[in-house]
Amino acid sequence: MRVIIGCEESQIICKAFRAKGHDAYSCDLQDCSGGHPEWHIKDDLLKHLDDGWDMMIAHPPCTYLSYAATKYWNQPGRAKKRLEALEFFRILWQDTNIPMICLENPVGIVDSVIEKHTQIIHPYYFGESSMKRTCLWLKNLPPLLHSEHDTLFETKTHIEKPQPVYTDKSGKKRHLTEAYTGSNGGGYWRSKTFKNIALAMAEQWTN
């Protein structure tokens, strides 16, 4: 299959699909950090939606969409940026001819304005020792399978729910390290897909 992974510079998902033999490319305005520039389209994702893809997995920027930053919503200029972010998400979800689509974002305004998410996952569902509530909007793709326990038909994928690793200045307990949650580049680290989630996508959505 031809797969485009939008708004991904890390190439974590791209490499997972490549390992399964698929013609996958990351696409981002930034240079890639995954070590394979030959698999990277450094450009605006919207310019490449009609390039003959079978599947798109995309991570629309969540800065102005997530409910995590609602205390800043009324700052000057943020309403316009929120509308622009919603329109970008809407185009990816509604205005493409790509048969299979997965869009990823935290819990936020998309649910009430465009469409409710299909599934919520955490990294620890797939054996990663982190909590990060992630919503998936899925079109012609099944929800990702994961199993809390071994059964006759399933092998356990969950690990124990991680405990908070530190308490921030506001007193809120955090499950990601300060490098992931702090304002100094924290958004960059939070945006990266966990490897085991990428592997689950490549395994389950290409069989």
QUIZIRA-V93220 format. One record per residue. N is the residue number from 1. RES is the residue in one small letter. SS is DSSP state (H for helix, E for strand, - for the rest). NEAR is the number of other C-alpha atoms within 12 Angstrom. Layout:
# QUIZIRA-V93220
N,RES,SS,NEAR + N,RES,SS,NEAR
This chain:
# QUIZIRA-V93220
1,m,-,23 + 2,r,E,28 + 3,v,E,40 + 4,i,E,44 + 5,i,E,48 + 6,g,E,44 + 7,c,-,42 + 8,e,-,43 + 9,e,-,37 + 10,s,-,35 + 11,q,-,40 + 12,i,H,38 + 13,i,H,42 + 14,c,H,45 + 15,k,H,37 + 16,a,H,33 + 17,f,H,36 + 18,r,H,28 + 19,a,H,19 + 20,k,-,24 + 21,g,-,17 + 22,h,-,25 + 23,d,E,27 + 24,a,E,36 + 25,y,E,43 + 26,s,E,44 + 27,c,E,41 + 28,d,E,31 + 29,l,-,19 + 30,q,-,22 + 31,d,-,22 + 32,c,-,28 + 33,s,-,23 + 34,g,-,23 + 35,g,-,16 + 36,h,-,22 + 37,p,H,21 + 38,e,H,19 + 39,w,H,32 + 40,h,E,35 + 41,i,E,31 + 42,k,E,26 + 43,d,-,21 + 44,d,-,19 + 45,l,H,34 + 46,l,H,28 + 47,k,H,17 + 48,h,H,25 + 49,l,-,32 + 50,d,-,19 + 51,d,-,19 + 52,g,-,19 + 53,w,-,25 + 54,d,-,29 + 55,m,E,38 + 56,m,E,48 + 57,i,E,45 + 58,a,E,41 + 59,h,-,39 + 60,p,-,40 + 61,p,-,33 + 62,c,-,34 + 63,t,-,32 + 64,y,-,34 + 65,l,-,36 + 66,s,E,29 + 67,y,H,20 + 68,a,H,19 + 69,a,H,20 + 70,t,H,18 + 71,k,H,11 + 72,y,H,17 + 73,w,-,21 + 74,n,-,14 + 75,q,-,14 + 76,p,-,10 + 77,g,-,13 + 78,r,H,19 + 79,a,H,18 + 80,k,H,16 + 81,k,H,20 + 82,r,H,31 + 83,l,H,22 + 84,e,H,20 + 85,a,H,28 + 86,l,H,31 + 87,e,H,24 + 88,f,H,30 + 89,f,H,37 + 90,r,H,23 + 91,i,H,23 + 92,l,H,39 + 93,w,H,35 + 94,q,H,23 + 95,d,-,16 + 96,t,-,26 + 97,n,-,20 + 98,i,-,28 + 99,p,-,25 + 100,m,E,30 + 101,i,E,37 + 102,c,E,39 + 103,l,E,40 + 104,e,E,42 + 105,n,E,42 + 106,p,-,33 + 107,v,-,30 + 108,g,E,30 + 109,i,-,30 + 110,v,H,34 + 111,d,H,24 + 112,s,H,14 + 113,v,H,17 + 114,i,-,22 + 115,e,-,22 + 116,k,-,22 + 117,h,-,27 + 118,t,-,25 + 119,q,E,26 + 120,i,E,25 + 121,i,E,34 + 122,h,-,34 + 123,p,H,35 + 124,y,H,30 + 125,y,H,32 + 126,f,H,32 + 127,g,-,27 + 128,e,-,26 + 129,s,-,25 + 130,s,-,32 + 131,m,-,30 + 132,k,-,33 + 133,r,-,24 + 134,t,E,31 + 135,c,E,31 + 136,l,E,35 + 137,w,E,38 + 138,l,E,31 + 139,k,E,28 + 140,n,-,17 + 141,l,-,27 + 142,p,-,21 + 143,p,-,22 + 144,l,-,31 + 145,l,-,26 + 146,h,-,30 + 147,s,-,20 + 148,e,-,19 + 149,h,-,16 + 150,d,-,13 + 151,t,-,11 + 152,l,-,8 + 153,f,-,10 + 154,e,-,13 + 155,t,-,17 + 156,k,-,19 + 157,t,-,26 + 158,h,-,27 + 159,i,-,23 + 160,e,-,19 + 161,k,-,20 + 162,p,-,23 + 163,q,-,17 + 164,p,-,19 + 165,v,-,19 + 166,y,E,20 + 167,t,E,17 + 168,d,-,18 + 169,k,-,11 + 170,s,-,8 + 171,g,-,9 + 172,k,-,13 + 173,k,E,18 + 174,r,E,23 + 175,h,-,27 + 176,l,-,30 + 177,t,-,23 + 178,e,H,22 + 179,a,H,19 + 180,y,H,23 + 181,t,H,26 + 182,g,-,19 + 183,s,-,15 + 184,n,-,12 + 185,g,-,13 + 186,g,H,17 + 187,g,H,20 + 188,y,H,23 + 189,w,H,22 + 190,r,H,32 + 191,s,-,28 + 192,k,-,30 + 193,t,-,37 + 194,f,-,30 + 195,k,H,25 + 196,n,H,30 + 197,i,H,35 + 198,a,H,32 + 199,l,H,28 + 200,a,H,30 + 201,m,H,39 + 202,a,H,32 + 203,e,H,21 + 204,q,H,20 + 205,w,-,31 + 206,t,-,26 + 207,n,-,14
